[in-house]
Amino acid sequence: MTSVREWIDSGRHAVSERWHNAPRWMRWAVIAAVIVFFYALPNREFYQWLGPIPTTGSNFGQVLFTISIYVLLAVGLNIVVGFAGLLDLGYFGFFAVGAYTVAVLTSPSSDLKTLWPWLLALPVALVLTMVSGVMLGTPTLRLRGDYLAIVTLGFAEMIRVAATSSEFLKGQRGFNQIPHPPGSYSDGKPIFGVLDPRPYYWLVLTLIILVVLGVRNLNRSRVGRAWISIREDEDAAQLMGVPTFKFKLWAFASGAFIGGLAGALFAGKQNFVSSQNLELLNSIIILAAVILGGSGNIVGAIVGGGLVAYMIERFRGIEFFGIELYEYRFMFFGLVLVIMMIFRPQGLIPNRRRAAEFKDRRKEVTVGG
């Protein structure tokens, strides 16, 4: 097992060194090529040459939209868990706040009957989601570890129970006829319709790029350095003059903003929101995606979110000896997580600090043994 870990680590270090030693123009060229690849991915003329990668049991464009939503959520949760080191088990609650805000303001089935367009409801949803993050964090962020996890779990369950039992939020009946994002082609046909999921995927992909740039700049600023100090040792950071409570609120508000954005995009695409979308399992899956990809690394969060969503959807429509493998998708998903935690506990693409920490721990275990 140790030799396998060493082989994986040596390969990763070799790739990382080549990447950092490559000329700047070459790195930008590779990034541009990757972006072009993902923009071209939902086109049949392109993905038909990718062998078994496209899904066969469901529309590949719809799957790509689902993957992009998971990636956006993973990037947001990575701020809270990966950068600030705060264990959040209720992150999907922010997704629900964003989705339900759009639904209440835009759907004809809403009691408010405001019938706002989607684009007008979007900023309101983002503001309310950030406010909910601050409201949750203000009384609870003095807790740490498991206690904070339990509180955030309770927050998600409160949202789910309220959505299920409240007549205002329509329970399992939900809100229908939620308007799509605006825009139309030259012939008057709407860009964001019902049949073609590709424009939604391209919209979310564009927003992911903008969010990643914003999170990257934030992580390299004074705020990001404060998050790292809190994650490594909150008591030491406080003794050094870092206002830890303030920056933990920053992390919660930033993560909530991205979660609310994902929820608003989901509501605009699905045209329907109900309490059936708010299972606790969704929060667990997003957290698993961050850990699988590499907590504290933006690229790791993207890879983790994409892989988790793809693994879940890939089994749809596949039969093995008459058994529908989609029914056992979470068993396969759990097996992958167990194997990853054995051979790669720091994640697929961890940040350098966490990779060094795990390496030191393995040395201590080896010496102790």
Number of C-alpha atoms within 10 A of each C-alpha: 8 10 8 11 14 13 12 14 15 12 12 14 12 10 12 12 11 11 13 10 10 11 10 10 9 11 14 11 11 11 12 11 12 12 15 11 13 14 15 15 21 24 13 12 9 11 16 13 10 9 7 10 12 21 19 14 13 14 13 22 22 19 21 27 24 19 25 25 25 27 28 27 32 33 33 32 33 30 31 27 23 26 25 28 24 25 20 22 27 26 30 34 31 30 29 28 26 32 29 26 22 33 32 25 24 27 26 18 20 19 13 12 12 12 17 18 17 22 16 13 19 23 16 15 25 26 17 18 30 25 16 20 23 21 14 17 23 15 9 14 19 12 14 14 11 13 14 19 17 16 19 22 20 15 18 24 18 14 18 23 13 16 23 20 13 11 12 15 23 20 19 14 15 23 24 18 16 26 24 23 22 13 12 12 9 8 6 8 10 14 18 21 18 11 7 13 21 22 17 25 26 20 15 24 22 13 17 21 13 12 16 17 13 11 20 14 13 15 19 10 11 11 17 21 16 23 26 19 20 24 19 16 11 21 12 12 18 15 10 10 8 18 14 21 16 14 18 26 20 22 28 29 26 22 27 33 25 27 31 35 29 29 30 27 23 24 29 26 22 15 16 20 29 22 22 13 16 21 14 17 12 17 22 16 20 29 26 21 31 33 29 27 27 28 32 31 25 27 18 25 36 26 21 29 29 22 18 24 22 19 16 17 21 22 20 17 13 14 11 7 6 7 10 14 18 18 10 12 17 14 12 15 15 12 12 14 19 13 11 17 14 11 16 21 17 23 25 23 23 25 18 10 12 18 17 13 12 14 15 12 11 13 12 11 9 10 8 7 6
